[in-house]
């Protein structure tokens, strides 16, 4: 990646705000940084926003990206809904919109609708669309831009998602797992400098790992897929993946709903189940608390192995205190005191926008991995 592209990425994400910051981050001389920054100033990609605080010498000039440089579009796709966003080239979230979809209809009609909706959402934005990132509730081959071995979205398996959207929109496209995008979004929101595990506990369960400030995907892009870990408490309950006794069957929203229905409760879906638990209805509350314990049991192995600085809980189940308390209790019970000594365990701060923020970072990185302005390259 060219030095100029890395400069823009670092300024966009807030990791660097001055020439001195850039020189330290990129391990190059101040004179080299000044040459590249001046090029970007001349090309109207950067501008000098203000003067920063002095550290004993001349006050540094704070660098910012011009809005006119364009924007990126992002979408977090679930089975029945999508959350769309427009992110400025400077990294600010400008617009967010929810969209009802039916991903089970297949990739082509769903992606056509997403492409149209993103184009409409960005119609009034300055500059032009530069890249798109899509976060999908399924395993993703990040390199090839495809969904792989999805159980809930089987019709999407090996469909060339990134290629399809690239041909439709004419820009760089990145595809990521939704839990990975959420993990990255939460990491950026907190501006944390420690490793973390983020769990998305909703209708299904997913998790993402941030190691050294980057998403850790694993050798076959399966890192963090704890939902199909077998747990004794699940017995022989059939899972969507085809196996028996997976964590998903007793700790996900869909699993809790099934257990409630088996006990005669009238509950239509995850949102209704969460509402019952929030109201303190005994059966729902008991099952949600148990689900948190099962999740904490599996997470304890992850935390003991990875030794992260934080475990963040996202998704609709993280809004129910008995669930969060049960996860926290099981982690302290099942982990070595050394790894929980300073461990932060709490709900996400970025809320519903975590996936949008994380996907936006990936889209911006896709922009900066190419020439800043193709017409000037």
Buried (B, 14 or more C-beta within 10 A) or exposed (E): EBBBBBBBBBBBBEBBBBBBBBBEBBEBEEEEBEEBBEBBBEBEBBEEEEEBEEEEEEEBBBBBBBBEBBBBBBBBBBBEEBBBBBBBBBBEBBBBBEBEBEBEEEBEEBBEBBBEBBEEBBEEBEBEBBBBBBBBBBBBBBEBBBBBBBBBBEBBBEBBBBBBBBEBBEBBBBBBBBBBBBBBBBBBBBEBEBBBBBBBBBBBBBBBBBEEEEBBBEEEBBBBBBBBBEBEBBEEBEBBBEBEBBBBBBBBBBBBBBBBEEEEBEBEEBBBBBBBBBEEBEBBBBBBBBBBBBBBBBBBEBBBEBBBBBBBBBBBBBBBBBBBBBBBBBBBEBBEEEBBEEBEBEBBEBEBBBBBBBBBBBBBBBBBBBEBBEEEE
